[in-house]
Amino acid sequence: MLASAFAFAAVVGTLAFRLAHGEVVTKSRATLEGLAVAVERTAAIGAFAQDRVLLKEVVDGLARHPLVGSIAVLGPDGQPLVHRQEDSPQRSGTMVVERRLSSPFNAAEGVGTLRVIANDAVLMAGARDEAVARASLMVLQTGALAALLYFAATQMVSKPIVQLARSLERIRPGTAERLPTPRLHQRDEIGKLIRGANSLLEETESAIRRERELRAAVEAMEAQYRQIFDATSAGIFVLDADGGLINGNPTVLKIIGSALTEVRQLRGQDFVHRVFDRPERVMQMIDESRKHGETVSGDLELLSPDGASRWVHCLISVQARRGGDAAREEFIEGVIYDVTERRVGELAMRQRAEHDPLTGLKNRAACDASIDRLLAEASAEGGKMALLYIDLDGFKQVNDTLGHDAGDQVLRQCARRLQAAMRRATDPVARLGGDEFVIVMPGAGSDDAATAIVAAEVVRLLAEPYTLDDGRVARIGSSIGIASYPLHGHTRRALATAADQALYDVKRHGKNAFAVAGRGAAST
């Protein structure tokens, strides 16, 4: 900064030197012109009278002035009347002052010329000394002012700012430390800067304190939610859009029968296909939630390595959020509750409600519902359906001679033999009550070979001996009446009437055979 100030002072000094030099030269010319004017009238009289003595006195008087280098009084013809020269200055570039001399009696008449030539050495020396003096003074003033300004700036601005910066470096954000305000800077810009910095420090401390309080609250809330997440009786899991496990709480592992140590192994895997017995049902629930934007729920069976039936009530919700690149990111939230006990109870209740407690076959109500459903399907698809009514022959004698327990054993064995005779395990077989049974064959007609084969097989199987628990042997037979949709009727009641009529036709013609409704004769 000082170097710049002195460089500026040098430039200012140079300008001052040139200005002072020009000013001295101008003053010198004015001085010479004043001398010429002072002796102009006397010189005019001497020139008019051609009085060289008078002219010489005038010239000698002027010559005594230090600025005068040479003097001459010229006549009208330009020839010198009087001439004096102290040295031999060069005319080229010197200062020359000339005054026209007029007649004392007629101002319009010229009688000569007064010529005064400056002394270059004295003129230049004086101009140089004056210019140097002024330039030196200017340089000194500028330098002194620059030094003063530098000192003032250093003490009043730079030094406080440096101290302020060092103090700021030492202050830790968020603490109660503040910058002190020097007494001399209470009301100036430095004081304003310090007050502004302290205000910023206060705001920073307040913001950090609020952030810490908020972080503590968030951490406490996260700990509370984590405790709830880990301790809740509901299993909670989060899947990515492909069904891979992102996270799950310990309860979900307990429900699905996995050890807590397996959570890391499960992450990223296809959770849906690994856990649920019917993953397609879960994917259907996910699609439904995605489509409608609602939570979808339902009972689902879990895969069970040990064969035990385990059921959960599952709630599925598809969520979407924006990622860092503004892309739509989708994830799946799931909640499961263990409902195995309820589900097993419901299945047991349904089993009791729909099945015969002795044989395990469907009961009359469940059989009627199945027949109605299959008739509706056959009607809609233009298909057919056969109905086989079965009545045991000689069963009453078993009860009367061997006892009711023996009769129950025979009925249970009959149920197993009927199921063995079916072409498909899904074809309904039911006990209507007592010793009456029914077989439903969807897609088959009364004249189909498959129907006759099943009927003949049933007659054969039921006619085989029945070995009881106590070793005794029981023997019975069976009569079967067959009716089919749409040949013998379009309703369950109509088909039942037709099959029942065929059944009694068999009993009237010898039993232990089967017959198709409307034919009259039994087929064996």
Buried (B, 14 or more C-beta within 10 A) or exposed (E): EEEEBBEBBBEBBEEBBEBBBEBBBEBBBEBBBEBBEEBBEBBBBBBBEEBBEBBBBBBEBBBEBEBBBBBBBBBEEEEBBBBBEEEEBEEEEBBEBBBEBBBBEEEEEBBBBBBBBBBBEBBBEBBBEBBBEBBEEBBEBBBEEBBEEBEEEEEBBEEBEEBBEEBBEEBEEBEEBBBEBBEEBEEEEBBEBBBEBBEEBEEBBEEEEEEEEEEEEEEEEEEEEEEEBEEBEBBBBBBBBEBBBBBBBBBBBBBBBBEEEEBEEBEEEBBBEBBBBEBEBBBBBBEBBBEEEEBBBBBBBBBEEEEEEBBBBBBBBBEEEEEEEEEEEBBBBBBBBBBBEEBBEEEEEEEEEBBBEEBBBBBBEBBBBBBEEBBEEBEEEEBBBBBBBBBBBBBEEBBEEBBEEBBBBBBBBBBEBBBEBBBEEEBBBBBBEEBBBBBBBBBBBBBBEEBBEBBBBBBEBBBEEBEBEEEBEBEBBBBBBBBBBBBBBEEBEBBBBBBBBBBBBBBEBEBBBBBBBBEEEBBB
